[in-house]
Amino acid sequence: MEQRTTRLTVLIDPRKKELFEQLCAREDQTPSQVVRRLIRSYIEQRLGRPWQPGEPIDALLALESPAADGASGASGNAPRALPKTR
């Protein structure tokens, strides 16, 4: 698990934020937990494999999955559904 944190500010529509917060609450998750899970999923999708926090960023970017560069068409960039956690 990551040890340090940093802040990420995201500007979104107020209604979308409210809905997001309510959906998170229904799953007993904080919005931060869900966003961290989404970010990790995105990273792993782009890398094409599981990611470990201690891996050097430069090496990871050099090894990025070829399918993640958009060469496979629009479907290669479609977001995947995240599993429900409880």
C-alpha positions in Angstrom: 0.0 0.0 0.0 1.2 3.5 -0.7 2.6 5.4 2.2 2.5 9.0 1.1 -0.4 11.0 -0.3 -0.8 14.1 -2.4 -3.9 16.1 -3.3 -5.6 15.9 -6.7 -8.1 18.6 -7.5 -10.8 17.7 -10.1 -13.4 20.1 -11.3 -16.7 18.4 -12.1 -20.4 19.3 -12.4 -22.0 19.8 -9.0 -24.8 17.3 -9.8 -22.4 14.7 -10.9 -20.4 15.2 -7.7 -23.5 14.8 -5.5 -24.6 11.6 -7.3 -21.0 10.2 -7.1 -20.9 10.9 -3.3 -24.3 9.3 -2.8 -23.3 6.2 -4.8 -20.0 5.9 -2.8 -22.0 6.2 0.4 -24.3 3.4 -0.7 -21.2 1.1 -1.0 -19.8 2.4 2.3 -16.8 3.9 0.4 -15.4 7.3 0.6 -15.1 9.2 -2.7 -11.3 9.2 -2.2 -11.3 5.4 -2.0 -13.3 5.1 -5.2 -11.1 7.6 -7.1 -7.9 5.8 -5.9 -9.4 2.5 -7.2 -10.3 4.1 -10.5 -6.8 5.5 -10.9 -5.1 2.2 -10.1 -7.4 0.4 -12.5 -6.5 3.0 -15.2 -2.8 2.6 -14.6 -3.1 -1.2 -14.8 -5.2 -1.1 -17.9 -2.6 1.1 -19.6 0.3 -1.0 -18.4 -1.5 -4.3 -19.3 -0.5 -5.8 -16.0 -0.8 -5.3 -12.2 1.1 -2.4 -10.8 3.2 -2.2 -7.6 3.7 1.3 -6.0 7.5 0.9 -5.7 8.1 0.5 -9.4 10.1 3.2 -11.1 7.8 5.5 -13.1 10.3 6.0 -16.0 10.6 2.2 -16.5 6.9 1.8 -16.4 6.3 4.4 -19.0 8.8 2.7 -21.3 7.0 -0.6 -20.9 3.5 0.7 -21.5 1.3 -1.9 -23.2 1.2 -1.3 -27.0 -2.6 -1.9 -27.0 -3.0 1.0 -24.7 -1.7 3.6 -27.2 -5.0 3.6 -29.2 -3.7 1.5 -32.0 -6.4 -1.1 -31.3 -9.1 1.4 -31.9 -11.6 3.2 -29.7 -12.6 0.0 -27.9 -9.0 -0.3 -26.5 -9.6 2.8 -24.4 -13.0 2.0 -23.1 -13.2 2.0 -19.3 -13.7 -1.3 -17.6 -16.4 -1.8 -14.9 -14.9 -2.0 -11.5 -15.8 -4.9 -9.2 -18.0 -4.1 -6.2 -16.2 -4.1 -2.9 -17.9 -4.4 0.5 
